[in-house]
Amino acid sequence: MLYLQVFTFNGFQENTYVLWDDTKEAVIIDPGCSDRQEREELTEFISDEGLKVVKLLNTHAHVDHVLGNAFVKRTYGVPYYLHPLDVPVLKSVAVRAPSYRIFDYEEAEPDAWLEEGVPVTFGDTTLEVLHVPGHAPGHVAFINRESNLCISGDVLFHGSIGRWDFPGCNFDDLISSIKHKLFTLDDEMEVFPGHGPATTIGRERLENPYVGQNGQYA
């Protein structure tokens, strides 16, 4: 069985996810923990649950999703996975962070690459990797069909879609990623986004004001 815990961290209210199964092996997705209190909240949960963190995964490398990368790598000694097309985005964080009044950002280098069609495994669990560019060139989503679970990052939200006005964003790619990748998933699949509450593929396909049945960009 697959388990999920969400933490909402940093001034961007970013969702950090811990996934684990009955083996107690775990992955951390998009660690946004940005201060001592948030880092302790994450590590105390992992300790209390008796989890063994084995991988660090990023859906993409925007500043709010990578603030805790170096801390997680250092604390748990795990490899960091990122899609190679998002390396320029990652490299830009150190330059852009001060504009968000973030002055203590610590860089972390990827150790391995995410690629569509190459699954990520931990314990008895397999996560499919979908390349869903648009919000970021190397953006990915993680899928577990057995648990009907999708970690969508900042591509698809409850009642919204990702921004396309950052450097490296592409509106056409974003809409295509949603329509031709995410919306091919089952209606019942639960979507856990990078910000805000969970939703389902079926709900967003029907009601999303941007890409839903009667949406602005349908």
ZATORBA-967361 format. One record per residue: residue number from 1; residue in three letters; x, y, z of N, C-alpha, C, CB in turn. Coordinates in Angstrom, 3 decimals. Glycine has a CB too. Layout:
! ZATORBA-967361
ATOM   i  aa      n_u      n_v      n_w     ca_u     ca_v     ca_w      c_u      c_v      c_w     cb_u     cb_v     cb_w
ATOM NUM ala        X        Y        Z        X        Y        Z        X        Y        Z        X        Y        Z
...
//
This chain:
! ZATORBA-967361
ATOM   i  aa      n_u      n_v      n_w     ca_u     ca_v     ca_w      c_u      c_v      c_w     cb_u     cb_v     cb_w
ATOM   1 met    0.841   -1.199    0.000    0.000    0.000    0.000    0.878    1.253    0.000   -0.952    0.004    1.228
ATOM   2 leu    0.440    2.265   -0.742    1.187    3.514   -0.839    0.568    4.558    0.081    1.218    4.025   -2.296
ATOM   3 tyr    1.428    5.252    0.812    0.983    6.281    1.753    1.563    7.627    1.332    1.407    5.930    3.212
ATOM   4 leu    0.851    8.686    1.682    1.261   10.038    1.305    1.051   10.989    2.465    0.484   10.523    0.071
ATOM   5 gln    2.022   11.862    2.670    1.904   12.959    3.637    2.304   14.250    2.940    2.793   12.705    4.908
ATOM   6 val    1.489   15.279    3.102    1.785   16.575    2.493    2.138   17.582    3.580    0.583   17.080    1.651
ATOM   7 phe    3.125   18.410    3.295    3.503   19.541    4.139    3.419   20.796    3.275    4.950   19.356    4.754
ATOM   8 thr    2.874   21.852    3.823    2.827   23.124    3.103    3.878   24.043    3.695    1.406   23.776    3.178
ATOM   9 phe    4.883   24.361    2.864    6.079   25.049    3.349    6.309   26.373    2.622    7.298   24.152    3.187
ATOM  10 asn    7.092   27.194    3.234    7.659   28.456    2.747    6.588   29.491    2.393    8.527   28.192    1.532
ATOM  11 gly    7.060   30.677    2.062    6.156   31.784    1.802    5.311   31.627    0.561    6.924   33.022    1.698
ATOM  12 phe    5.649   30.650   -0.288    4.870   30.384   -1.494    3.765   29.357   -1.249    5.785   29.900   -2.606
ATOM  13 gln    3.676   28.846   -0.008    2.678   27.819    0.331    2.792   26.627   -0.623    1.243   28.411    0.279
ATOM  14 glu    4.013   26.131   -0.722    4.325   25.022   -1.628    4.085   23.693   -0.930    5.783   25.111   -2.123
ATOM  15 asn    3.555   22.730   -1.679    3.286   21.400   -1.139    4.491   20.483   -1.327    2.047   20.790   -1.807
ATOM  16 thr    5.021   20.016   -0.212    6.091   19.021   -0.185    5.464   17.673    0.137    7.202   19.395    0.860
ATOM  17 tyr    5.843   16.632   -0.600    5.230   15.322   -0.412    6.254   14.287    0.044    4.563   14.863   -1.702
ATOM  18 val    5.822   13.448    0.980    6.548   12.242    1.353    5.677   11.062    0.950    6.892   12.213    2.894
ATOM  19 leu    6.228   10.159    0.145    5.545    8.932   -0.253    6.310    7.749    0.304    5.417    8.830   -1.799
ATOM  20 trp    5.579    6.758    0.814    6.222    5.542    1.301    5.248    4.380    1.199    6.713    5.718    2.759
ATOM  21 asp    5.775    3.169    1.327    4.919    1.989    1.296    5.208    1.114    2.507    5.124    1.194   -0.011
ATOM  22 asp    4.695   -0.104    2.485    4.797   -0.963    3.668    6.222   -1.391    3.979    3.944   -2.185    3.483
ATOM  23 thr    7.141   -1.225    3.039    8.546   -1.527    3.322    9.208   -0.438    4.163    9.314   -1.707    2.019
ATOM  24 lys    8.532    0.708    4.287    9.031    1.902    4.992   10.072    2.681    4.188    9.631    1.498    6.324
ATOM  25 glu   10.378    2.233    2.963   11.204    3.074    2.104   10.361    4.242    1.601   11.792    2.257    0.913
ATOM  26 ala   11.000    5.414    1.482   10.264    6.638    1.169   11.027    7.494    0.176    9.984    7.435    2.439
ATOM  27 val   10.268    8.338   -0.537   10.855    9.395   -1.355   10.274   10.727   -0.897   10.584    9.154   -2.881
ATOM  28 ile   11.072   11.770   -1.033   10.613   13.129   -0.767   10.533   13.853   -2.101   11.563   13.878    0.235
ATOM  29 ile    9.373   14.442   -2.372    9.144   15.142   -3.630    9.004   16.635   -3.359    7.885   14.593   -4.347
ATOM  30 asp    9.834   17.425   -4.010    9.784   18.893   -3.946    9.891   19.437   -2.518    8.498   19.388   -4.575
ATOM  31 pro   11.003   19.177   -1.844   11.144   19.687   -0.477   11.296   21.212   -0.466   12.354   19.032    0.214
ATOM  32 gly   10.272   21.884   -0.009   10.284   23.343    0.030   10.609   23.915    1.385    8.976   23.865   -0.407
ATOM  33 cys   11.015   23.064    2.317   11.285   23.519    3.687   12.381   24.580    3.669   11.697   22.325    4.598
ATOM  34 ser   12.080   25.726    4.276   12.952   26.888    4.103   13.509   27.452    5.397   12.214   27.957    3.394
ATOM  35 asp   13.115   26.894    6.540   13.656   27.381    7.805   13.749   26.219    8.787   12.779   28.527    8.385
ATOM  36 arg   14.291   26.500    9.950   14.534   25.441   10.929   13.241   24.745   11.339   15.229   26.011   12.160
ATOM  37 gln   12.188   25.504   11.564   10.928   24.909   11.996   10.380   23.949   10.944    9.903   26.000   12.295
ATOM  38 glu   10.418   24.358    9.687    9.911   23.494    8.622   10.791   22.265    8.437    9.817   24.270    7.310
ATOM  39 arg   12.088   22.427    8.533   12.981   21.269    8.412   12.746   20.275    9.543   14.450   21.721    8.407
ATOM  40 glu   12.526   20.781   10.747   12.257   19.894   11.878   10.916   19.188   11.720   12.283   20.681   13.188
ATOM  41 glu    9.931   19.889   11.195    8.626   19.260   10.966    8.759   18.069   10.025    7.626   20.281   10.391
ATOM  42 leu    9.548   18.238    8.978    9.754   17.159    8.017   10.525   16.001    8.636   10.491   17.677    6.791
ATOM  43 thr   11.637   16.277    9.269   12.475   15.200    9.802   11.811   14.487   10.974   13.825   15.752   10.236
ATOM  44 glu   11.067   15.210   11.793   10.379   14.566   12.910    9.305   13.609   12.414    9.759   15.616   13.832
ATOM  45 phe    8.591   13.988   11.371    7.589   13.081   10.811    8.254   11.813   10.290    6.799   13.772    9.683
ATOM  46 ile    9.322   11.973    9.545   10.018   10.815    8.978   10.543    9.909   10.085   11.175   11.269    8.072
ATOM  47 ser   11.084   10.503   11.129   11.581    9.724   12.260   10.444    9.019   12.988   12.344   10.623   13.229
ATOM  48 asp    9.364    9.732   13.249    8.234    9.149   13.980    7.611    7.982   13.225    7.174   10.211   14.246
ATOM  49 glu    7.607    8.055   11.894    7.028    6.981   11.082    8.019    5.847   10.829    6.542    7.539    9.754
ATOM  50 gly    9.269    6.040   11.233   10.285    5.021   11.021   10.635    4.814    9.560    9.831    3.733   11.604
ATOM  51 leu   10.627    5.899    8.791   10.851    5.795    7.353   12.330    5.852    7.003   10.110    6.899    6.628
ATOM  52 lys   12.669    5.191    5.905   14.012    5.267    5.341   13.917    6.008    4.010   14.642    3.836    5.156
ATOM  53 val   14.364    7.246    3.987   14.326    8.040    2.759   15.413    7.540    1.813   14.512    9.559    3.065
ATOM  54 val   15.023    7.238    0.572   15.988    6.668   -0.376   16.200    7.527   -1.618   15.535    5.299   -0.796
ATOM  55 lys   15.293    8.476   -1.894   15.452    9.318   -3.082   14.804   10.679   -2.850   14.835    8.634   -4.326
ATOM  56 leu   15.362   11.676   -3.507   14.814   13.026   -3.564   14.423   13.308   -5.009   15.842   14.089   -3.033
ATOM  57 leu   13.162   13.695   -5.221   12.643   13.928   -6.561   12.112   15.348   -6.678   11.542   12.912   -6.902
ATOM  58 asn   12.374   15.984   -7.812   11.771   17.284   -8.115   10.853   17.162   -9.322   12.861   18.352   -8.373
ATOM  59 thr    9.622   17.683   -9.202    8.776   17.809  -10.391    9.363   18.846  -11.334    7.330   18.190  -10.003
ATOM  60 his    9.948   19.900  -10.770   10.621   20.946  -11.534   11.457   21.748  -10.551    9.595   21.864  -12.304
ATOM  61 ala   12.212   22.719  -11.058   13.245   23.340  -10.223   12.996   24.816   -9.934   14.579   23.190  -10.884
ATOM  62 his   11.743   25.247   -9.919   11.474   26.616   -9.484   11.811   26.763   -8.006    9.996   26.998   -9.744
ATOM  63 val   12.110   27.985   -7.606   12.692   28.254   -6.295   11.890   27.649   -5.150   12.816   29.735   -6.090
ATOM  64 asp   10.569   27.746   -5.199    9.749   27.286   -4.075    9.777   25.778   -3.902    8.326   27.741   -4.258
ATOM  65 his   10.179   25.049   -4.935   10.187   23.585   -4.883   11.553   23.000   -4.543    9.726   23.029   -6.199
ATOM  66 val   12.581   23.838   -4.472   13.942   23.321   -4.278   14.628   23.879   -3.033   14.782   23.635   -5.491
ATOM  67 leu   13.921   24.661   -2.236   14.567   25.316   -1.096   15.141   24.324   -0.093   13.582   26.220   -0.398
ATOM  68 gly   14.564   23.130   -0.011   15.045   22.135    0.938   15.897   21.042    0.326   13.899   21.518    1.621
ATOM  69 asn   16.236   21.165   -0.953   16.990   20.099   -1.619   18.314   19.789   -0.928   17.252   20.478   -3.057
ATOM  70 ala   19.116   20.819   -0.684   20.435   20.597   -0.082   20.298   19.990    1.308   21.225   21.915   -0.008
ATOM  71 phe   19.310   20.449    2.061   19.090   19.905    3.404   18.742   18.422    3.342   17.974   20.678    4.120
ATOM  72 val   17.845   18.048    2.439   17.435   16.643    2.330   18.602   15.773    1.875   16.255   16.498    1.351
ATOM  73 lys   19.360   16.236    0.885   20.522   15.459    0.426   21.520   15.249    1.558   21.212   16.165   -0.755
ATOM  74 arg   21.782   16.301    2.294   22.773   16.233    3.369   22.275   15.379    4.533   23.116   17.640    3.862
ATOM  75 thr   21.014   15.520    4.889   20.463   14.818    6.051   20.337   13.322    5.809   19.106   15.391    6.414
ATOM  76 tyr   19.891   12.946    4.617   19.589   11.540    4.354   20.580   10.871    3.402   18.204   11.423    3.791
ATOM  77 gly   21.495   11.626    2.826   22.503   11.040    1.944   21.925   10.337    0.740   23.337   10.084    2.705
ATOM  78 val   20.890   10.946    0.147   20.169   10.289   -0.943   20.462   10.967   -2.276   18.660   10.296   -0.668
ATOM  79 pro   20.291   10.242   -3.386   20.459   10.853   -4.708   19.286   11.760   -5.050   20.611    9.771   -5.782
ATOM  80 tyr   19.610   12.806   -5.780   18.640   13.822   -6.190   18.352   13.660   -7.680   19.165   15.259   -5.879
ATOM  81 tyr   17.072   13.508   -8.016   16.625   13.266   -9.386   15.902   14.494   -9.943   15.703   12.032   -9.442
ATOM  82 leu   16.278   14.889  -11.168   15.674   16.026  -11.859   15.670   15.728  -13.352   16.442   17.358  -11.551
ATOM  83 his   14.698   16.268  -14.080   14.736   16.138  -15.538   15.841   17.040  -16.080   13.352   16.504  -16.178
ATOM  84 pro   16.649   16.553  -17.017   17.800   17.355  -17.480   17.418   18.688  -18.111   18.596   16.564  -18.475
ATOM  85 leu   16.227   18.793  -18.695   15.830   20.058  -19.307   15.572   21.152  -18.276   14.593   19.854  -20.149
ATOM  86 asp   15.495   20.780  -17.007   15.276   21.791  -15.971   16.566   22.233  -15.286   14.316   21.261  -14.937
ATOM  87 val   17.701   21.757  -15.757   18.967   22.193  -15.164   19.159   23.707  -15.273   20.133   21.475  -15.836
ATOM  88 pro   18.874   24.340  -16.420   19.009   25.802  -16.457   18.101   26.512  -15.459   18.712   26.308  -17.847
ATOM  89 val   16.922   25.972  -15.237   16.012   26.548  -14.241   16.628   26.438  -12.856   14.634   25.842  -14.276
ATOM  90 leu   17.178   25.267  -12.547   17.825   25.062  -11.256   18.994   26.020  -11.076   18.303   23.617  -11.121
ATOM  91 lys   19.801   26.176  -12.117   20.973   27.052  -12.023   20.578   28.509  -11.790   21.812   26.943  -13.293
ATOM  92 ser   19.394   28.888  -12.248   18.966   30.279  -12.111   18.457   30.621  -10.718   17.896   30.578  -13.113
ATOM  93 val   18.186   29.607   -9.902   17.576   29.864   -8.593   18.476   30.725   -7.719   17.268   28.548   -7.882
ATOM  94 ala   19.769   30.425   -7.706   20.688   31.189   -6.852   20.688   32.670   -7.217   22.110   30.627   -6.962
ATOM  95 val   20.489   32.957   -8.500   20.457   34.347   -8.958   19.126   35.004   -8.627   20.715   34.420  -10.463
ATOM  96 arg   18.041   34.246   -8.775   16.708   34.806   -8.609   16.237   34.847   -7.162   15.736   34.023   -9.420
ATOM  97 ala   16.777   33.982   -6.310   16.276   33.875   -4.935   16.267   35.207   -4.185   17.110   32.882   -4.170
ATOM  98 pro   17.316   36.032   -4.260   17.282   37.294   -3.507   16.130   38.216   -3.899   18.578   38.026   -3.695
ATOM  99 ser   15.652   38.108   -5.142   14.523   38.946   -5.548   13.249   38.563   -4.810   14.302   38.842   -7.052
ATOM 100 tyr   13.218   37.353   -4.249   12.108   36.903   -3.412   12.438   37.047   -1.921   11.761   35.443   -3.735
ATOM 101 arg   13.496   37.781   -1.627   13.968   37.993   -0.252   14.388   36.674    0.402   12.872   38.670    0.591
ATOM 102 ile   14.964   35.801   -0.416   15.543   34.550    0.068   17.051   34.697   -0.052   15.009   33.294   -0.742
ATOM 103 phe   17.720   34.805    1.084   19.152   35.128    1.078   20.031   33.971    1.565   19.402   36.347    1.941
ATOM 104 asp   19.414   32.846    1.918   20.187   31.730    2.458   20.004   30.460    1.630   19.786   31.467    3.903
ATOM 105 tyr   19.630   30.606    0.356   19.448   29.438   -0.498   20.766   28.697   -0.677   18.880   29.849   -1.863
ATOM 106 glu   20.699   27.377   -0.526   21.869   26.510   -0.680   21.652   25.605   -1.886   22.122   25.666    0.610
ATOM 107 glu   22.575   25.639   -2.824   22.430   24.861   -4.052   22.694   23.376   -3.808   23.378   25.390   -5.128
ATOM 108 ala   22.041   22.544   -4.621   22.280   21.098   -4.625   22.320   20.631   -6.072   21.178   20.328   -3.813
ATOM 109 glu   23.291   19.808   -6.400   23.447   19.312   -7.765   22.702   17.989   -7.944   24.938   19.137   -8.107
ATOM 110 pro   22.025   17.805   -9.083   21.379   16.515   -9.347   22.406   15.384   -9.444   20.557   16.588  -10.643
ATOM 111 asp   21.959   14.215   -9.042   22.790   13.013   -9.125   22.322   12.064  -10.214   22.797   12.293   -7.796
ATOM 112 ala   21.066   12.202  -10.630   20.485   11.292  -11.615   19.378   12.035  -12.356   19.934    9.988  -10.935
ATOM 113 trp   19.016   11.494  -13.517   18.059   12.186  -14.381   16.734   11.455  -14.449   18.628   12.344  -15.777
ATOM 114 leu   15.671   12.231  -14.460   14.336   11.707  -14.704   14.070   11.703  -16.201   13.266   12.539  -13.955
ATOM 115 glu   13.379   10.671  -16.663   13.092   10.543  -18.092   11.750    9.855  -18.260   14.216    9.753  -18.827
ATOM 116 glu   10.911   10.398  -19.137    9.630    9.746  -19.388    9.859    8.321  -19.876    8.801   10.543  -20.417
ATOM 117 gly    9.105    7.407  -19.324    9.240    6.006  -19.691   10.214    5.228  -18.838    9.651    5.905  -21.095
ATOM 118 val   10.985    5.927  -18.013   11.915    5.263  -17.092   11.362    5.431  -15.680   13.378    5.856  -17.210
ATOM 119 pro   10.847    4.371  -15.070   10.180    4.522  -13.776   11.151    4.809  -12.642    9.393    3.280  -13.457
ATOM 120 val   10.603    5.394  -11.593   11.319    5.581  -10.330   10.779    4.542   -9.357   11.146    7.052   -9.763
ATOM 121 thr   11.664    3.797   -8.716   11.231    2.749   -7.797   11.751    3.014   -6.390   11.703    1.378   -8.287
ATOM 122 phe   10.973    2.598   -5.420   11.399    2.568   -4.021   10.531    1.539   -3.313   11.285    3.991   -3.340
ATOM 123 gly   11.143    0.782   -2.405   10.399   -0.284   -1.756    9.755   -1.185   -2.792    9.340    0.292   -0.818
ATOM 124 asp    8.440   -1.412   -2.643    7.681   -2.203   -3.607    6.902   -1.322   -4.584    6.727   -3.135   -2.878
ATOM 125 thr    7.241   -0.051   -4.650    6.452    0.930   -5.402    7.171    1.373   -6.672    6.147    2.148   -4.526
ATOM 126 thr    6.393    1.548   -7.717    6.889    2.093   -8.976    6.122    3.360   -9.312    6.763    1.057  -10.120
ATOM 127 leu    6.849    4.434   -9.589    6.253    5.681  -10.058    6.573    5.857  -11.534    6.765    6.894   -9.232
ATOM 128 glu    5.545    6.023  -12.345    5.764    6.398  -13.737    6.157    7.872  -13.800    4.494    6.126  -14.595
ATOM 129 val    6.974    8.204  -14.768    7.395    9.588  -14.985    6.793   10.076  -16.298    8.955    9.712  -15.004
ATOM 130 leu    6.019   11.159  -16.230    5.493   11.814  -17.420    6.184   13.161  -17.588    3.951   11.989  -17.329
ATOM 131 his    6.724   13.417  -18.768    7.294   14.731  -19.064    6.149   15.650  -19.472    8.390   14.647  -20.192
ATOM 132 val    5.897   16.681  -18.668    4.766   17.584  -18.894    5.270   19.033  -18.907    3.667   17.390  -17.795
ATOM 133 pro    5.986   19.423  -19.954    6.553   20.772  -20.005    5.477   21.839  -20.183    7.564   20.871  -21.137
ATOM 134 gly    5.889   23.065  -19.993    4.994   24.204  -20.162    5.197   25.208  -19.050    3.540   23.750  -20.200
ATOM 135 his    5.002   24.764  -17.810    5.313   25.618  -16.664    6.820   25.713  -16.473    4.645   25.079  -15.384
ATOM 136 ala    7.509   24.656  -16.819    8.973   24.605  -16.830    9.370   23.592  -17.899    9.565   24.213  -15.405
ATOM 137 pro   10.516   23.780  -18.548   10.868   22.905  -19.681   11.072   21.448  -19.302   12.113   23.408  -20.336
ATOM 138 gly   11.548   21.201  -18.086   11.786   19.836  -17.652   10.794   19.353  -16.613   13.162   19.716  -17.112
ATOM 139 his    9.617   19.935  -16.597    8.610   19.565  -15.599    8.150   18.128  -15.821    7.403   20.530  -15.657
ATOM 140 val    7.998   17.381  -14.731    7.469   16.022  -14.799    6.331   15.863  -13.797    8.584   14.982  -14.528
ATOM 141 ala    5.526   14.838  -14.032    4.527   14.387  -13.067    4.848   12.944  -12.719    3.065   14.527  -13.633
ATOM 142 phe    4.511   12.557  -11.499    4.748   11.191  -11.032    3.403   10.492  -10.861    5.556   11.181   -9.692
ATOM 143 ile    3.295    9.278  -11.416    2.035    8.549  -11.449    2.205    7.191  -10.782    1.537    8.382  -12.898
ATOM 144 asn    1.252    6.823   -9.923    1.163    5.454   -9.434   -0.252    4.961   -9.697    1.528    5.359   -7.909
ATOM 145 arg   -0.386    4.082  -10.671   -1.716    3.658  -11.109   -2.388    2.747  -10.092   -1.624    2.950  -12.448
ATOM 146 glu   -1.605    1.964   -9.361   -2.202    1.073   -8.363   -2.950    1.863   -7.293   -1.122    0.202   -7.712
ATOM 147 ser   -2.430    3.009   -6.936   -3.062    3.848   -5.914   -3.855    5.003   -6.510   -2.013    4.392   -4.974
ATOM 148 asn   -3.946    5.069   -7.842   -4.669    6.151   -8.516   -4.186    7.514   -8.044   -6.174    6.020   -8.275
ATOM 149 leu   -2.886    7.724   -8.114   -2.257    8.914   -7.542   -1.374    9.590   -8.579   -1.434    8.551   -6.293
ATOM 150 cys   -1.486   10.915   -8.644   -0.651   11.719   -9.534   -0.104   12.906   -8.760   -1.450   12.195  -10.780
ATOM 151 ile    1.214   13.043   -8.737    1.856   14.246   -8.202    2.097   15.157   -9.402    3.216   13.914   -7.421
ATOM 152 ser    1.323   16.232   -9.501    1.288   17.013  -10.741    2.183   18.233  -10.728   -0.103   17.444  -11.020
ATOM 153 gly    2.836   18.536   -9.605    3.643   19.742   -9.560    2.803   20.968   -9.845    4.790   19.651  -10.547
ATOM 154 asp    3.326   21.872  -10.675    2.631   23.133  -10.951    2.022   23.173  -12.348    3.586   24.295  -10.783
ATOM 155 val    1.642   22.017  -12.872    1.001   21.973  -14.189   -0.513   22.100  -14.061    1.361   20.671  -14.919
ATOM 156 leu   -1.104   21.302  -13.170   -2.557   21.261  -13.004   -2.898   21.395  -11.529   -3.150   19.951  -13.585
ATOM 157 phe   -3.847   22.294  -11.243   -4.299   22.540   -9.875   -5.806   22.313   -9.769   -3.937   23.976   -9.432
ATOM 158 his   -6.292   22.340   -8.544   -7.730   22.353   -8.292   -8.292   23.667   -8.848   -8.044   22.199   -6.752
ATOM 159 gly   -8.974   23.584   -9.981   -9.604   24.759  -10.557   -8.670   25.725  -11.247  -10.319   25.472   -9.518
ATOM 160 ser   -7.461   25.300  -11.577   -6.525   26.215  -12.227   -5.453   25.418  -12.963   -5.879   27.169  -11.192
ATOM 161 ile   -4.539   26.153  -13.600   -3.393   25.553  -14.274   -2.148   26.354  -13.919   -3.606   25.505  -15.820
ATOM 162 gly   -0.992   25.832  -14.294    0.261   26.484  -13.966    0.465   27.787  -14.718    1.398   25.562  -14.246
ATOM 163 arg    1.274   28.649  -14.142    1.632   29.898  -14.811    2.519   29.614  -16.023    2.350   30.855  -13.830
ATOM 164 trp    2.439   30.520  -16.995    3.255   30.360  -18.197    4.030   31.632  -18.523    2.377   29.970  -19.382
ATOM 165 asp    4.218   32.486  -17.503    4.881   33.773  -17.733    6.271   33.849  -17.113    4.030   34.889  -17.185
ATOM 166 phe    6.820   32.716  -16.689    8.188   32.694  -16.180    9.156   32.383  -17.324    8.335   31.651  -15.037
ATOM 167 pro   10.437   32.717  -17.161   11.429   32.293  -18.158   11.417   30.769  -18.328   12.843   32.770  -17.748
ATOM 168 gly   11.395   30.317  -19.566   11.363   28.888  -19.842    9.974   28.306  -19.953   12.097   28.169  -18.793
ATOM 169 cys    8.943   29.092  -19.614    7.567   28.617  -19.744    7.130   28.669  -21.206    6.613   29.458  -18.865
ATOM 170 asn    6.121   27.861  -21.523    5.572   27.863  -22.870    4.093   27.500  -22.783    6.346   26.871  -23.800
ATOM 171 phe    3.237   28.432  -23.159    1.796   28.228  -23.013    1.300   27.028  -23.810    1.048   29.474  -23.448
ATOM 172 asp    1.694   26.921  -25.068    1.217   25.816  -25.902    1.639   24.470  -25.328    1.741   25.962  -27.330
ATOM 173 asp    2.872   24.393  -24.834    3.340   23.148  -24.222    2.533   22.821  -22.969    4.833   23.247  -23.877
ATOM 174 leu    2.211   23.836  -22.179    1.444   23.618  -20.951    0.080   23.021  -21.264    1.279   24.932  -20.178
ATOM 175 ile   -0.639   23.624  -22.191   -1.969   23.128  -22.542   -1.878   21.724  -23.134   -2.658   24.082  -23.537
ATOM 176 ser   -0.881   21.499  -23.986   -0.701   20.172  -24.576   -0.388   19.127  -23.513    0.413   20.202  -25.617
ATOM 177 ser    0.443   19.476  -22.545    0.785   18.532  -21.477   -0.452   18.108  -20.701    1.811   19.150  -20.525
ATOM 178 ile   -1.323   19.064  -20.435   -2.537   18.746  -19.681   -3.483   17.896  -20.520   -3.243   20.035  -19.226
ATOM 179 lys   -3.744   18.334  -21.737   -4.745   17.657  -22.565   -4.280   16.287  -23.041   -5.091   18.516  -23.760
ATOM 180 his   -3.006   16.182  -23.427   -2.529   14.962  -24.083   -1.756   14.023  -23.162   -1.662   15.329  -25.242
ATOM 181 lys   -1.451   14.475  -21.957   -0.778   13.609  -20.985   -1.678   13.389  -19.760    0.584   14.226  -20.554
ATOM 182 leu   -1.936   14.438  -19.003   -2.678   14.268  -17.750   -4.130   13.867  -17.986   -2.632   15.552  -16.940
ATOM 183 phe   -4.767   14.450  -18.990   -6.178   14.145  -19.216   -6.400   12.798  -19.887   -6.801   15.223  -20.051
ATOM 184 thr   -5.341   12.049  -20.159   -5.500   10.665  -20.612   -5.583    9.704  -19.433   -4.342   10.268  -21.530
ATOM 185 leu   -5.339   10.200  -18.230   -5.398    9.369  -17.033   -6.854    9.149  -16.622   -4.598   10.017  -15.878
ATOM 186 asp   -7.082    8.171  -15.746   -8.439    7.837  -15.317   -9.091    8.993  -14.570   -8.422    6.596  -14.436
ATOM 187 asp  -10.405    9.124  -14.740  -11.151   10.166  -14.037  -10.950   10.106  -12.531  -12.624   10.052  -14.356
ATOM 188 glu  -10.831    8.897  -11.996  -10.752    8.723  -10.546   -9.376    9.037   -9.985  -11.129    7.318  -10.180
ATOM 189 met   -8.397    9.244  -10.850   -7.046    9.472  -10.346   -6.987   10.765   -9.552   -6.035    9.510  -11.499
ATOM 190 glu   -6.463   10.669   -8.325   -6.357   11.834   -7.462   -5.089   12.599   -7.808   -6.363   11.422   -5.970
ATOM 191 val   -5.223   13.900   -7.914   -4.131   14.782   -8.310   -3.680   15.585   -7.102   -4.560   15.723   -9.469
ATOM 192 phe   -2.394   15.469   -6.784   -1.801   16.210   -5.674   -0.862   17.260   -6.264   -1.038   15.252   -4.683
ATOM 193 pro   -1.282   18.524   -6.257   -0.526   19.573   -6.943    0.536   20.221   -6.069   -1.465   20.629   -7.441
ATOM 194 gly    1.300   21.111   -6.699    2.369   21.805   -5.992    1.891   22.896   -5.062    3.307   22.386   -6.967
ATOM 195 his    0.640   23.299   -5.204    0.036   24.305   -4.335   -1.448   23.993   -4.221    0.271   25.757   -4.882
ATOM 196 gly   -2.019   24.242   -3.051   -3.455   24.093   -2.896   -3.902   22.665   -2.670   -4.138   24.631   -4.086
ATOM 197 pro   -5.234   22.460   -2.643   -5.787   21.149   -2.300   -5.720   20.155   -3.448   -7.214   21.298   -1.855
ATOM 198 ala   -5.926   18.899   -3.094   -5.979   17.828   -4.089   -7.261   17.936   -4.909   -5.890   16.444   -3.408
ATOM 199 thr   -7.240   17.276   -6.060   -8.404   17.234   -6.934   -8.385   15.890   -7.651   -8.408   18.433   -7.955
ATOM 200 thr   -9.190   15.730   -8.680   -9.155   14.521   -9.494   -9.070   14.904  -10.967  -10.400   13.637   -9.229
ATOM 201 ile   -8.577   13.976  -11.763   -8.525   14.200  -13.203   -9.927   14.443  -13.746   -7.869   13.003  -13.918
ATOM 202 gly  -10.894   13.647  -13.307  -12.258   13.794  -13.803  -12.849   15.153  -13.507  -13.132   12.737  -13.216
ATOM 203 arg  -12.619   15.647  -12.309  -13.154   16.958  -11.947  -12.550   18.048  -12.819  -12.888   17.257  -10.469
ATOM 204 glu  -11.239   18.011  -13.001  -10.592   19.064  -13.786  -10.932   18.951  -15.270   -9.077   19.009  -13.597
ATOM 205 arg  -11.075   17.735  -15.762  -11.460   17.565  -17.163  -12.847   18.159  -17.412  -11.439   16.070  -17.554
ATOM 206 leu  -13.712   18.080  -16.420  -15.078   18.571  -16.570  -15.212   20.048  -16.216  -16.013   17.758  -15.708
ATOM 207 glu  -14.581   20.483  -15.101  -14.914   21.775  -14.514  -13.802   22.812  -14.550  -15.322   21.574  -13.122
ATOM 208 asn  -12.586   22.445  -14.893  -11.497   23.418  -14.833  -11.804   24.610  -15.749  -10.153   22.755  -15.234
ATOM 209 pro  -11.747   25.837  -15.222  -12.141   27.002  -16.032  -11.184   27.317  -17.176  -12.254   28.209  -15.152
ATOM 210 tyr  -10.014   26.699  -17.186   -9.048   26.926  -18.262   -9.052   25.803  -19.290   -7.657   27.081  -17.686
ATOM 211 val   -9.040   24.569  -18.821   -8.886   23.429  -19.732  -10.007   22.412  -19.600   -7.564   22.748  -19.485
ATOM 212 gly  -11.017   22.709  -18.816  -12.146   21.806  -18.658  -13.048   21.796  -19.882  -12.945   22.186  -17.439
ATOM 213 gln  -14.153   21.083  -19.753  -15.064   20.867  -20.878  -15.481   22.172  -21.551  -16.296   20.122  -20.407
ATOM 214 asn  -15.764   23.197  -20.753  -16.149   24.503  -21.293  -15.129   25.575  -20.931  -17.533   24.905  -20.779
ATOM 215 gly  -13.880   25.156  -20.766  -12.849   26.063  -20.301  -12.390   27.058  -21.356  -11.683   25.281  -19.821
ATOM 216 gln  -11.673   28.050  -20.897  -11.190   29.125  -21.761  -10.297   28.607  -22.881  -10.436   30.149  -20.941
ATOM 217 tyr   -9.518   27.546  -22.589   -8.586   27.010  -23.583   -8.939   25.571  -23.958   -7.150   27.075  -23.053
ATOM 218 ala  -10.214   25.227  -23.815  -10.657   23.857  -24.113  -10.521   23.561  -25.606  -12.123   23.649  -23.661
//
